[in-house]
Amino acid sequence: MSQDNASQNIPVNASDETTVSAAEEVKDQEVEPEIMTEEEIEAQDAEAEEAELDSDNVESEDAQATASNEDAEASENSESAEETNNDAEAAAEQDKQPKEPDWKDAYIRLRADFDNYRKRTSKEFDDVRRRERERVIGIWLDVYDNAERALASMAEKSGPWYEGFASLIQQMNKCLATLNIKPVEDVGEKFDPKRHEAIATMQDPTKENNTILFVERKGFMYENGDIARVARVIVVKNPS
């Protein structure tokens, strides 16, 4: 008993009393956890689902907007390509359409072509006439050569045969003059490969080389200088 009384009589400090009082106040201030009803839980779940749906709708709208923009760009590109193709087709169609001819230019070209054709055909006809004339004259000159040989081979320089051949040769010379062809005297002249045909060479110390000694076949020339027939000659060729 004495000990209990002693313990009961032990004084208590002021600080200890303050601590105990604060603890009791905290204990009094503690709030019991709020208990939610089923309706409140369902309402909260509904709000969460609605918020999730709103988020999905926003994402879907963004995706739709992106797809719409891409479709619009693709449509613009397609329209631009189609316009380009249409322009190209229109240009090609315009090129295919026959243009109105330039009659003045066509007339000038036609006149130039006809003038060239006229000159070309005239030159061709001249060449044909020249070649044919040379062929006929060459045949006729062979007859002339034979008549001269026959006249030169006659022993008698008088009589009807001699006078007949002499008259024939005179008539031939008149015909040659009418054709503006004359014989050329080449003996003693220098050899010209354009006018002469060398058939043989001979030595002659009294003559220079390439001097014509004899004429085996007489040459003929036109008055304008063209060759009617080359002469066959024998030329000098001395040893060096």
Helices and strands as residue ranges (DSSP letters): H 2-8, H 14-29, H 38-96, H 103-153, H 160-178, E 181-184, E 196-202, E 212-217, E 219-222, E 227-229, E 231-236
